[in-house]
Amino acid sequence: MYPFEYSTSIQKKSNENDNPSLKNQEKEEERIFCQRCYNLKYHNKLISSSSSWQETLTTDKSFLNFLQKKQNSIILTIIDIFDFPGSLIKNLDNLIGKNNSNILIANKIDLLPKNFDENWIKIWLKKYCSMYGLKNIHKIFLCSAKKNWMIKDLCNEISKIRNYNDDIYLIGNTNVGKSELINSFLRSFVYNGKKYKVTSSHIPGTTINMLGLPLNIFGDTFGKNVKGMLLNNNNQEDQKFLFDTPGIVNENQLFHFLDQEELKMILPQKNIRPLTYIFKPGKSLLFGGLGRIDYKEGTNPIRITVFSELDSHITSIEKANEFYEQLSSYEENHFLKPPIGSIERLKKFPKIVKSIKDLKVTSNEKLYMNTKKVSILDVVWSGVGWCSIGGVRIGDTAIFDVWSPDGRGVYVRNVPL
Ligand code: GDP
């Protein structure tokens, strides 16, 4: 039997009966909430539940320890392709028990520029996952939970490898799209004449409880021999579940610094359109108050391509220094957004500091030939976007300083050739 109490509740909105339009809108759909999410969404308050799992799973670490002890489960590890490697839980090989099958889901693929090369991204993901302690990957799926892309193929693969007795665990950092993925599993399945939905929100950390969903509400999605019982059935021994696990909080993800309005500014709603600049030595490229890269030393202009929802600006390094010095005293009308709001808010926002000093980018003949169209490396600000550096001439060395709030959330990725 599952050691912790799982938290599944089907709730009707409290005002549903009073509001005819809402009643119609949600007639066919009931929502599955953990108690915390329900209170957060409809009563705007956080409750602390006294259920036993919460006492046990008070920290991310205890949850991951629990996972390590699990055997014969299907693990769905989900990452946000727009925030990679920032959204990857480090050292997962040590944290996932050896007898579990791990499928890697790279979500939010709809945000990448059109015409991306699927194979190339998979090779690249594999390489980076291995560097960050995840080699044990059964298969990689590039998905969009929001748009239902590749979800059927993913479900088919799960059905193929899933044994009759296996539970499924969905793990990932906060905000990678775990709830949205479950919704895409649920979307096309109707149980007892109703559709279900779990909460999904741009507020990081909305899935804090472990939400256990009996597999049979997904129909045949995960294989025909599902030994699941009906919702609210007390015979828990026989139930098999898909567990939506508490999001693992990665302190390096920059969205932890942002409030709701600011988050909306950085989360892209559709595929990103890259913007390429000619970048000269002595210049600085700014992403609001969240990121900055200075081209400190070099002999020639290079090419820098920005992938971000935020407006980017190029100015001289001296001017950039001045702007950030004054940021906390700006009125509403400044251009280094986010942060946004009152002077108090700007004052409280963590100072942008150098997180990487003297990043050297060089090129040789082979690299130059191979990277004429693509770039040599990416500098990533977790969740905010990235810029690709290219066009460095043979024999040149370009030197950069990279900045971020509190020096957090910056990664350098080599582009595999
Ligand atoms: P969780 O914390 O891992 O459960 O993440 P959520 O499911 O709540 O999703 C976090 C945010 O990412 C929400 O704003 C979702 O709308 C968004 N999101 C989730 N999946 C996708 C996707 O496939 N594409 C895009 N563009 N956004 C997504």
Residues whose N, C-alpha, C, O or C-beta is under 5 A from the ligand:
A	BS01	GDP	N107 K108 D110 C143 S144 A145 K146 K147 N173 T174 N175 V176 G177 K178 S179 E180 T199 S200 S201 H202 G205 T206 T207 G247 P268 Q269
